[in-house]
Amino acid sequence: MGKRSKTAQKAFDIAEPLVKELGLDLVDASYAKEGGKMFLRLYVDKKGGVGIDDCEAVSIATDSVLEKELGSDYDYFEVSSPGLTRPLETVSDYQRYMGETLDVSLYAPIDGIKEFSCVCEAAEEDKVKLRASDGKEYELALSDIAKAVRHIEF
């Protein structure tokens, strides 16, 4: 999650409690110019992933509130999934995918290993506990992790 613009942050703050009421997590918001038009996007997720019905429910719950609070600062409003390969960045991201396999890259190697697949065992404060495929467990600070994504097999 990169740094948000003021408008995106305001939209995030307004929408977050509404999204939580629907049983979803608001993971990001963006406000960007594309093709001469301004787009406001909310990115929502939940364990097991989100579908079109989830996005529609969020859109219905937030659209009129955002329009009232933000005015007509945007031309288009969209609600989307963050995507299967969105990097995990917050403790909430890791908690959402506890028990699932992740592909992790570290800034500095541990035991000579810098990249590995592992299962997310726990996440709290600024640390995650990961179990590698060889059974070895690692407790890492989020700041030690260069990138972590869900492991996707087709």
N, C-alpha and C positions, 0 to 999 in steps of 0.2 A: 504494500500500500504506500504509494508515494505521497508527497505533500499535496494536500488538497488546496484548491483556490478558496477564497472566502465564501463564494457562493456555494461551492460543492460542500464545504464544511458546514455551512448553515443548513443546507438541504439534509446532510447526514444527521445533524443534531435534531432536526425536526422529525425526520422519518424514522429514526432508530426506535423510539418507543412504540410507534405504530406497527413497525415490522415485527418487533418482539411479541406484540399481542397476537400476531398471526402464527407464532411458533417458529419464526425464521430468524436468521442472523443477518443484519445489514453489515456487509464486509467492506464496502467502499461506496463512494459517490464521486462522480466526475462532472465537470462542466467545461465543455470544450467547443471550439468553433470548427465546423466541418462543412466545406462547400459553401461558405458564407452564412451558414445557419448555426445557431447556438443549440447544443444538445446537453440536456441534463440527464444523467444516467445514475440509477441506483443499482448496486450489485448485491444480490441476496444469495444466501446459501443455507443449507441445513444438512444434517447427517443423512446420507443416502442420496443427496443431490436435490435440486429443485426442478420443477417442471413448468410448463406453460401456465398451468392453473395457479401455481404459487406466484408467478410473476404477475398474472392478471389480478390476483387478490391484493398484492402489494400496490399495484398501479391504482386500483379502485380506492384503496384505503388512504393513499398518500397524495394523489393527484390534486384534488381540490384544496387540500391543506397547503401543499407546496405552492400552488398557484396563488393562493391568498397571501402567504407569508413572503414569497419571493417576488411577487408581481409578475410582470411579463418579461422577465430577464432572459427567458429561453424560448426557442421556437419549437423544440421537440422534447418530449419526456419519454424515457424508456426505462424499463426494469428488466434486468438480465441476470443470468447466472454468471459467476466470475470465470467459469470454464474449468474443465477437468485438470488442466495443468497449471492453474494459478499457483504461484509460490505461497507457501505457508509463511506468515510473518509474525502473527501474534499468538499469544498463549491460547486464545479462543480458537484460532485456526487449528492448532494441534489438538485441543480438546475435542473439537468436532470430528477429528479423524483418529481418535484413540482406537487402538485395535486394528487399524489398517496399516498396510505396508506403504512406506515412503521411500523415495530416493533422495538421499541427503549428500550434499557437498559441504565440506568444512573449509574454513579459511586456512587452517593449519592442520597437518596430519596428526592423527592420534594412533599410536601403535603402527605407524607407517601407512595408515589408510586415510585417504582424503575424501573418497567417495564410496558410499555403500548403500544397500537397501536394508531397511530395518522396519520393525513394528513400533508404532508409538504406544508406549505403555502408560505414560502419565505426563501431565503438563500443569505447572502452576507457577505463579509469579513470573520469573524470567528464565525458568529452566524446563527442560524436557528430558524424560527418561525414555531411551530407545533401546530396543533389543535387536541386535544384528542377526542375520540368518544362521551364524555359527553359535548363537546362544549368548554371546557376550553382551553385557549391558553397559550402556553409556549414559551418564547424566551430564547434559550439556547446557550451557547458558545459550539463550537465543543468539547472543552476540557471537558465539563460536560458529554458527551455522551460516554459510554463505548462501545456500539455497536448499530448500526442501519442497518437494512436490509429491503429490500422490503417485504411487506406482500404478501405472495403467497397463493392463495386459489385454490384448485383443484375441 
